[in-house]
Amino acid sequence: MKDYNSDLHIHSPHSIAVSQSLNLDTMLETARLKGLHLLGTGDILQPEWLKYMETNLDKKNGTYSYKELSFILQSEIEDENSVHHLVFFQDFDSVREIQKKLDPYSKNITNEWGGRPRVNISAAEIVDIISDSGGIIGPAHAFTPFRAIFRQNKFKTLKECYEDSYKKVLFLELGLSANTDLADRIESLHDVSFLSNSDAHSQNPRSLGREFNKISMEEPNFEELLLALKRKDNRKITLNLGLHPKLGKYYKMFCGKCRRRVLFKNTKKNIAMSFSQYSVTENFIIFFENDPKSAEESYIDQVANNKITCPACKDKYGKNYKIKLGVSERVDTIATFENTQHPNHRPKYINAIPLYDVARAVKGIKSTSSKTVDKLYNKLINTLGPEYDILLEIPIEEIEQVNKSIASVIDAFRNDEIEYVPGGGGTYGGIKFESE
């Protein structure tokens, strides 16, 4: 048995807003930098991408591969309720079989930009089609505020969404703004396996592999993955690693119009009426309360019932734009438990910070494409080894020999001592620390 670092949800140049330079060679290059062994193909139902993958992937002992990098045939599908699902296929024949079955219900499954096709039938019907053809399916980025199973005003359990077919759902993908501590507050999710994937739209190391799963299998192929998701024959997910939820784009509640995030802070000034005292910055609406915890709980309840509008937009436009729940608040409203209760089978989840973002923070650079950051990132990789080893395993003393500030941040996140600026409304969160 071997542990495979696996990122099982990516996209292709045939999905909207995906890098046109994403291909097998650029994926392989990034996989080597990160320490990835297994990737999803992305968008395998799209005809041109299907042909590209079938032409270039070798198959041996049931495992598809390109050079030393292994692949699972994978796609993402949107149902009639605009819920996204992650799908794995056992072989190219089953991809074509499922493509043919779904085609009558989709206007774009064979289109050039149909990488993430919309299929106008229910989630339950899609599950049955996928399962009957030997595939595996589960909800993608399950808690995000857009096009996800547990978004505001949508489903609260797997059964509500998948109806009588919910027992065929073996996994749930957490998404960048959630982790197992959040998801395991919902009792109905305790039986399924959790996946932490990048949902990458680029081969850039900031995107591909920013979240991954360590999966214990005999071989990196579909049959072994199926056993691991079922937790059978000692196959299993042994580690989830992902962004700290606060670094995700949808952790905090936000205005649907201006996308400002909502925060609550304590004040000693006497507040006669809740939500009456606030300040507005470029990115935040900050309410000042004598008891901010209780005030925020009341605010979340009202947002969940669509009763709260954005004060910043009201002041600026004179119109009422609704505040929307972020991932953390949505979990609060549907959780079974106030505090997390992990089932015995749940592996450890590491809240990580991508090495590229650590380098950006150390250098004080906001841009996500910087030659200075590229140089430091590559120096770290070339000197110390793959990114995951640097983040998780290499002794801090060794990292200090290359860069003391980088070592300090990595030591802090390993010990859960990082302070975060929470993301929301489509804006990623950030880290705060004392740089040397």
Secondary structure per residue as TSV (DSSP state, phi and psi in degrees):
chain	resnum	aa	ss	phi	psi
A	1	M	-	360.0	139.5
A	2	K	E	-134.1	148.2
A	3	D	E	-89.4	127.3
A	4	Y	E	-113.2	122.5
A	5	N	E	-73.7	117.8
A	6	S	E	-131.4	127.6
A	7	D	E	-116.8	107.2
A	8	L	-	-105.8	17.2
A	9	H	-	-144.8	106.5
A	10	I	B	-136.4	-178.1
A	11	H	-	-127.6	178.6
A	12	S	-	-123.3	171.9
A	13	P	T	-63.5	-1.9
A	14	H	T	-96.9	8.5
A	15	S	S	-108.0	153.5
A	16	I	T	-64.0	141.0
A	17	A	T	63.6	37.1
A	18	V	-	-115.5	140.0
A	19	S	-	-55.9	132.4
A	20	Q	T	-77.5	-7.0
A	21	S	T	-99.0	8.0
A	22	L	-	-76.6	119.6
A	23	N	S	-154.8	-178.1
A	24	L	H	-61.5	-38.3
A	25	D	H	-69.5	-41.9
A	26	T	H	-72.7	-33.3
A	27	M	H	-63.8	-42.0
A	28	L	H	-62.5	-42.0
A	29	E	H	-59.5	-46.4
A	30	T	H	-68.6	-39.0
A	31	A	H	-58.5	-38.4
A	32	R	H	-65.9	-39.6
A	33	L	H	-64.7	-40.4
A	34	K	H	-83.6	-31.6
A	35	G	T	95.6	30.7
A	36	L	-	-87.4	142.6
A	37	H	-	-110.8	-25.4
A	38	L	E	-141.5	130.4
A	39	L	E	-126.8	152.9
A	40	G	E	-75.6	148.1
A	41	T	-	-72.4	-27.9
A	42	G	-	73.3	136.2
A	43	D	-	50.8	37.2
A	44	I	T	-70.0	-14.8
A	45	L	T	-77.1	-17.6
A	46	Q	S	-73.5	124.4
A	47	P	H	-55.2	-43.3
A	48	E	H	-69.2	-40.3
A	49	W	H	-70.2	-36.8
A	50	L	H	-59.1	-47.2
A	51	K	H	-63.4	-41.5
A	52	Y	H	-60.8	-46.2
A	53	M	H	-68.8	-42.3
A	54	E	H	-65.3	-32.4
A	55	T	H	-72.6	-33.6
A	56	N	H	-106.6	-17.5
A	57	L	-	-88.1	135.4
A	58	D	E	-92.0	155.6
A	59	K	E	-128.6	126.4
A	60	K	E	-145.4	129.2
A	61	N	T	54.0	36.5
A	62	G	T	80.9	1.4
A	63	T	E	-108.4	125.9
A	64	Y	E	-84.7	138.5
A	65	S	E	-151.1	156.0
A	66	Y	E	-127.0	108.7
A	67	K	T	56.1	-126.3
A	68	E	T	-91.0	-0.7
A	69	L	E	-95.9	127.3
A	70	S	E	-93.6	158.2
A	71	F	E	-137.8	145.3
A	72	I	E	-107.7	130.7
A	73	L	E	-66.5	123.7
A	74	Q	E	-147.2	149.0
A	75	S	E	-151.1	171.0
A	76	E	E	-124.4	138.2
A	77	I	E	-128.6	142.8
A	78	E	E	-107.4	132.5
A	79	D	-	-94.8	-173.7
A	80	E	T	-66.7	-18.8
A	81	N	T	-98.3	15.2
A	82	S	S	58.7	33.4
A	83	V	-	-96.9	134.7
A	84	H	E	-95.3	141.5
A	85	H	E	-128.9	141.6
A	86	L	E	-98.3	132.0
A	87	V	E	-128.0	137.5
A	88	F	E	-117.4	140.3
A	89	F	E	-119.0	146.6
A	90	Q	S	-79.5	-29.0
A	91	D	S	-164.2	175.9
A	92	F	H	-67.7	-31.9
A	93	D	H	-62.9	-41.4
A	94	S	H	-70.0	-30.9
A	95	V	H	-60.0	-48.2
A	96	R	H	-66.2	-37.4
A	97	E	H	-62.0	-46.1
A	98	I	H	-70.5	-38.8
A	99	Q	H	-57.0	-43.5
A	100	K	H	-65.9	-39.3
A	101	K	H	-69.5	-33.5
A	102	L	H	-85.7	-23.3
A	103	D	G	-53.3	-40.9
A	104	P	G	-62.9	-18.6
A	105	Y	G	-104.6	6.4
A	106	S	-	-132.9	136.6
A	107	K	S	-90.3	-12.1
A	108	N	S	-131.3	8.1
A	109	I	T	-64.9	-25.4
A	110	T	T	-108.8	9.3
A	111	N	S	-78.7	162.0
A	112	E	T	-58.6	-36.4
A	113	W	T	-105.3	28.7
A	114	G	-	-96.6	31.8
A	115	G	S	-58.6	-35.9
A	116	R	S	-117.6	82.2
A	117	P	-	-71.5	147.3
A	118	R	B	-93.8	130.1
A	119	V	-	-121.2	117.5
A	120	N	-	-87.6	59.1
A	121	I	S	-138.6	172.9
A	122	S	-	-73.4	164.2
A	123	A	H	-59.7	-40.8
A	124	A	H	-62.0	-41.9
A	125	E	H	-65.8	-39.1
A	126	I	H	-64.6	-43.0
A	127	V	H	-57.9	-44.7
A	128	D	H	-63.9	-41.5
A	129	I	H	-64.1	-45.9
A	130	I	H	-64.4	-47.3
A	131	S	H	-66.0	-41.4
A	132	D	H	-63.7	-24.0
A	133	S	T	-98.9	11.1
A	134	G	T	87.4	10.4
A	135	G	-	-90.4	176.1
A	136	I	E	-124.2	138.2
A	137	I	E	-141.1	147.8
A	138	G	E	-160.7	165.5
A	139	P	E	-66.2	137.5
A	140	A	S	-92.2	147.2
A	141	H	S	29.1	66.3
A	142	A	T	-62.5	-23.2
A	143	F	T	-110.8	-2.5
A	144	T	S	-65.4	152.5
A	145	P	S	-69.7	-10.6
A	146	F	S	-124.7	130.4
A	147	R	S	56.2	40.0
A	148	A	-	-129.8	155.1
A	149	I	T	-60.6	-39.1
A	150	F	T	-104.3	21.0
A	151	R	S	-65.7	164.8
A	152	Q	T	-55.0	136.2
A	153	N	T	67.9	20.2
A	154	K	S	-118.7	-139.1
A	155	F	-	-80.9	154.7
A	156	K	S	-113.5	-15.2
A	157	T	S	-140.9	162.6
A	158	L	H	-61.9	-38.6
A	159	K	H	-64.2	-37.9
A	160	E	H	-59.2	-38.7
A	161	C	H	-80.5	-51.1
A	162	Y	H	-94.5	-1.7
A	163	E	G	53.6	-133.8
A	164	D	G	-71.0	-8.4
A	165	S	G	-94.2	5.1
A	166	Y	G	-64.0	-25.9
A	167	K	G	-71.8	-13.9
A	168	K	G	-82.1	-8.1
A	169	V	-	-86.6	113.4
A	170	L	-	-96.3	-17.8
A	171	F	E	-146.2	166.0
A	172	L	E	-136.3	133.6
A	173	E	E	-90.6	127.4
A	174	L	-	-71.3	-42.6
A	175	G	-	89.9	162.4
A	176	L	T	-69.9	-20.8
A	177	S	T	-102.8	15.9
A	178	A	-	-135.4	158.7
A	179	N	-	-141.3	-176.0
A	180	T	H	-69.6	-28.0
A	181	D	H	-62.3	-38.2
A	182	L	H	-74.4	-49.4
A	183	A	H	-66.6	-33.8
A	184	D	T	-79.8	6.9
A	185	R	T	-79.2	-6.8
A	186	I	S	-107.6	109.6
A	187	E	G	-61.2	-34.9
A	188	S	G	-67.6	-10.8
A	189	L	G	-95.4	-0.9
A	190	H	T	-67.5	-22.1
A	191	D	T	-86.3	-18.0
A	192	V	S	-93.6	156.2
A	193	S	E	-82.5	147.9
A	194	F	E	-105.1	137.0
A	195	L	E	-113.9	140.7
A	196	S	-	-118.4	105.7
A	197	N	-	-122.9	164.6
A	198	S	-	-81.6	-27.7
A	199	D	-	53.4	43.6
A	200	A	B	-67.3	137.4
A	201	H	S	-109.9	11.1
A	202	S	S	-157.7	157.6
A	203	Q	S	-83.2	-3.9
A	204	N	S	-57.6	139.6
A	205	P	T	-59.1	-19.5
A	206	R	T	-72.7	-20.0
A	207	S	T	-108.7	-65.7
A	208	L	T	-65.7	126.1
A	209	G	T	77.5	11.0
A	210	R	S	-67.0	-22.7
A	211	E	S	-129.5	147.8
A	212	F	E	-156.4	168.6
A	213	N	E	-120.9	139.1
A	214	K	E	-98.0	116.1
A	215	I	E	-119.0	127.0
A	216	S	E	-89.2	114.5
A	217	M	E	-147.2	164.2
A	218	E	S	-75.3	-41.9
A	219	E	S	-140.1	152.8
A	220	P	S	-85.2	68.5
A	221	N	S	-134.9	177.9
A	222	F	H	-61.3	-47.6
A	223	E	H	-60.7	-40.8
A	224	E	H	-70.8	-37.6
A	225	L	H	-62.6	-40.9
A	226	L	H	-59.1	-44.6
A	227	L	H	-63.0	-39.5
A	228	A	H	-66.1	-39.8
A	229	L	H	-68.7	-29.4
A	230	K	H	-83.8	-10.0
A	231	R	T	58.8	50.9
A	232	K	-	-116.0	150.4
A	233	D	T	53.8	39.8
A	234	N	T	67.9	4.5
A	235	R	-	-83.3	136.7
A	236	K	E	-172.1	162.5
A	237	I	E	-80.0	125.1
A	238	T	E	-103.3	-13.8
A	239	L	E	-161.3	137.2
A	240	N	E	-110.6	132.3
A	241	L	E	-126.7	131.2
A	242	G	E	-156.6	175.2
A	243	L	E	-55.7	144.2
A	244	H	-	-56.6	133.0
A	245	P	G	-50.2	-33.2
A	246	K	G	-66.9	-17.5
A	247	L	G	-83.0	-14.4
A	248	G	S	-70.6	166.1
A	249	K	T	-79.2	-10.5
A	250	Y	T	-133.9	28.1
A	251	Y	S	-69.3	-46.3
A	252	K	B	-101.2	154.6
A	253	M	-	-65.0	157.4
A	254	F	E	-157.6	163.7
A	255	C	E	-81.1	132.2
A	256	G	T	-67.9	-16.8
A	257	K	T	-96.6	-62.6
A	258	C	T	-88.9	-11.5
A	259	R	-	66.5	15.5
A	260	R	-	-68.4	141.7
A	261	R	E	-84.2	153.5
A	262	V	E	-108.9	127.0
A	263	L	E	-128.1	157.5
A	264	F	E	-123.1	135.1
A	265	K	E	-132.2	154.9
A	266	N	E	-80.6	143.8
A	267	T	-	-138.4	146.1
A	268	K	S	-82.9	-17.4
A	269	K	S	-64.5	136.2
A	270	N	-	-67.6	122.9
A	271	I	-	-105.7	113.2
A	272	A	S	-77.7	-31.5
A	273	M	S	-134.3	127.8
A	274	S	T	-60.3	145.0
A	275	F	T	69.0	13.2
A	276	S	-	-92.1	-21.8
A	277	Q	-	-112.4	117.6
A	278	Y	E	-152.6	160.8
A	279	S	E	-124.7	154.0
A	280	V	E	-122.6	124.9
A	281	T	-	-113.4	-174.9
A	282	E	S	-61.0	-34.4
A	283	N	S	-117.8	-10.5
A	284	F	E	-136.7	150.3
A	285	I	E	-111.1	118.5
A	286	I	E	-114.3	115.1
A	287	F	E	-91.5	138.0
A	288	F	E	-107.2	124.8
A	289	E	E	-137.8	153.0
A	290	N	S	-72.0	-32.0
A	291	D	S	-129.5	81.0
A	292	P	H	-61.8	-31.9
A	293	K	H	-64.2	-50.1
A	294	S	H	-66.1	-39.1
A	295	A	H	-63.7	-41.1
A	296	E	H	-66.2	-39.5
A	297	E	H	-61.0	-43.3
A	298	S	H	-64.7	-39.9
A	299	Y	H	-63.2	-44.3
A	300	I	H	-60.7	-42.9
A	301	D	H	-58.2	-42.0
A	302	Q	H	-73.3	-36.0
A	303	V	H	-62.9	-41.6
A	304	A	H	-60.6	-27.6
A	305	N	T	-98.2	15.7
A	306	N	T	59.8	36.8
A	307	K	-	-108.4	-0.7
A	308	I	-	-113.7	131.4
A	309	T	B	-113.0	164.5
A	310	C	-	-79.4	119.8
A	311	P	H	-68.5	-31.2
A	312	A	H	-65.9	-43.6
A	313	C	H	-70.2	-34.6
A	314	K	H	-63.2	-43.2
A	315	D	H	-66.5	-38.4
A	316	K	H	-84.8	-43.5
A	317	Y	H	-108.7	-14.3
A	318	G	S	70.8	20.9
A	319	K	-	-123.7	159.3
A	320	N	-	-100.7	104.2
A	321	Y	-	-108.4	132.1
A	322	K	B	-74.5	145.5
A	323	I	E	-82.3	137.9
A	324	K	E	-113.5	146.8
A	325	L	-	-69.2	139.7
A	326	G	-	-86.7	-177.2
A	327	V	H	-60.6	-46.2
A	328	S	H	-62.6	-41.9
A	329	E	H	-73.6	-34.4
A	330	R	H	-63.8	-42.0
A	331	V	H	-60.2	-41.8
A	332	D	H	-55.4	-37.8
A	333	T	H	-80.4	-21.7
A	334	I	H	-115.3	2.0
A	335	A	-	-68.0	145.8
A	336	T	S	-83.1	-37.2
A	337	F	-	-115.1	142.0
A	338	E	S	-69.4	-37.9
A	339	N	S	-115.8	151.9
A	340	T	-	-61.3	136.9
A	341	Q	-	-129.9	102.2
A	342	H	-	-80.8	137.5
A	343	P	-	-69.3	159.5
A	344	N	T	-60.6	-29.2
A	345	H	T	-80.9	-9.8
A	346	R	-	-71.3	126.0
A	347	P	-	-75.8	169.3
A	348	K	E	-64.8	144.2
A	349	Y	E	-115.6	127.5
A	350	I	E	-104.6	120.5
A	351	N	E	-80.8	105.8
A	352	A	E	-113.1	168.6
A	353	I	-	-123.1	124.1
A	354	P	-	-53.8	139.4
A	355	L	H	-58.1	-36.2
A	356	Y	H	-61.3	-40.0
A	357	D	H	-72.0	-32.0
A	358	V	H	-61.3	-44.7
A	359	A	H	-64.1	-40.1
A	360	R	H	-60.1	-45.7
A	361	A	H	-64.6	-42.3
A	362	V	H	-62.1	-39.3
A	363	K	H	-85.1	-6.4
A	364	G	T	67.2	34.5
A	365	I	-	-110.8	123.9
A	366	K	-	-82.2	-29.9
A	367	S	-	-62.0	142.0
A	368	T	S	-88.5	-0.2
A	369	S	S	-135.3	99.5
A	370	S	-	-136.1	130.6
A	371	K	H	-64.3	-33.7
A	372	T	H	-64.2	-44.6
A	373	V	H	-69.4	-41.5
A	374	D	H	-55.7	-44.2
A	375	K	H	-62.9	-43.7
A	376	L	H	-68.4	-42.6
A	377	Y	H	-59.7	-48.4
A	378	N	H	-65.9	-35.1
A	379	K	H	-61.9	-43.8
A	380	L	H	-62.2	-46.4
A	381	I	H	-64.4	-47.2
A	382	N	H	-65.9	-30.2
A	383	T	H	-87.9	-40.2
A	384	L	H	-107.0	-25.5
A	385	G	-	119.3	-169.8
A	386	P	-	-58.2	152.7
A	387	E	H	-55.4	-45.0
A	388	Y	H	-62.6	-35.6
A	389	D	H	-65.5	-39.7
A	390	I	H	-64.3	-44.7
A	391	L	H	-69.2	-34.6
A	392	L	H	-112.1	-33.2
A	393	E	T	-122.7	-36.7
A	394	I	S	-66.2	131.8
A	395	P	-	-55.8	141.3
A	396	I	H	-56.0	-35.8
A	397	E	H	-60.3	-37.2
A	398	E	H	-69.9	-39.0
A	399	I	H	-66.3	-35.3
A	400	E	H	-60.7	-30.4
A	401	Q	T	-65.1	-23.1
A	402	V	T	-95.9	-45.8
A	403	N	-	-160.5	114.7
A	404	K	H	-67.5	-36.3
A	405	S	H	-67.0	-42.3
A	406	I	H	-60.4	-45.3
A	407	A	H	-60.0	-39.2
A	408	S	H	-63.1	-43.0
A	409	V	H	-67.8	-43.8
A	410	I	H	-63.0	-40.7
A	411	D	H	-61.9	-39.8
A	412	A	H	-66.0	-43.4
A	413	F	H	-73.3	-31.9
A	414	R	H	-61.4	-30.4
A	415	N	T	-101.1	12.9
A	416	D	T	56.2	45.8
A	417	E	-	-114.1	11.2
A	418	I	-	-82.9	140.5
A	419	E	E	-101.5	135.2
A	420	Y	E	-116.8	146.6
A	421	V	E	-95.2	113.5
A	422	P	-	-68.8	140.9
A	423	G	-	-83.5	168.8
A	424	G	B	168.9	157.6
A	425	G	T	65.8	21.3
A	426	G	T	95.4	1.3
A	427	T	B	-108.9	128.3
A	428	Y	-	-65.2	150.6
A	429	G	-	-76.3	179.2
A	430	G	E	-140.3	175.0
A	431	I	E	-113.8	147.8
A	432	K	E	-121.6	132.6
A	433	F	-	-161.8	166.4
A	434	E	-	-89.4	103.7
A	435	S	-	-79.5	148.4
A	436	E	-	-81.0	360.0
